[in-house]
Amino acid sequence: MSDDESVIKRLDVLIRLMLEQQVSEGKMTRKDQLIFMDSVGLTTGDMGKILGQSSKDISSYLKRAKTSKKSK
C-alpha cells in the first residue's frame, strides 16, 4: 500500500467515525448523511468505501432517499 493509499484509508476511517457519532447522537440520519455526501461531490464508490458498503447499495439507497425527500 502506498503512502497516499494509507492516508486515504485513515481519512475514510475518521470520516466514518464522525458519521457514526452523528447517527448515534441523533444529530443526523444515515439518509441525510448520504444526501449531504452526494451534495459535496463524493461518488457512490467513495461513500461505499467510507461506510463499508458496496457502491451499488449506496446508489440504490441514495436514489430512494432523494425520491422520498422530493415527495415531502
N, C-alpha and C positions, 0 to 999 in steps of 0.2 A: 504494500500500500504506500503510495507516495505521500509526501508531506501535505500536499493540497487535499488529497482524499481524507487524510486523517483529520485535518482541520474542519472540513465539511461535515464529517461524521460527528465530530464533537459539537459543532454548531447545531446540527439536526437534533442531537440529544438535548441540548439546552432549550431549544425551541419546544420540543415535545414535553419536557418537564414543566415549562411555563404554561403550556396549553392545558396539561393535565391539572395543574394547580387551579387554573381559572374554572375548569369544569367542576372540580371538587369543592371549590368555594362558592359555586353557583353564580359566578360573575358572567359566564358566557356558556352557551350551549355548544355542542360539537357542530351543529348546523351553522350557527353564527360564526364559529371559527373557520369553517370551510369556506363560507361566503367571503369572509374577510381575507383569508389567504389567497383566494381567487382574485379578489379586487386589487391586491397589491402585486399581482403578476406571477404568483407561483403556479407552476404547471401541476396537473393532477399527479404526475410522476414524482415531483418534488414533495407534494403533500403526502403521497403514499409513503415515501421514504421517511419523512418526519414522523408520521403516525404509525408506521409499521403495517401498512395495508397495501393491497395492490392498487395500481392506478386505475384499473377497471372498476374496482369497488368504489374508489373515491369519485370517479367520474359519474357513476350511477347515482351515488348519494348526493353529490353536488347538484346534479340535474333536478332531482326531486326537491332538494332544499330551495333552489331558485324558483321552481314552479310553485311550491307552497307559499313562498314569500310574496310572489306576484299576485296570488289569488286572495291575499288578505287585504 
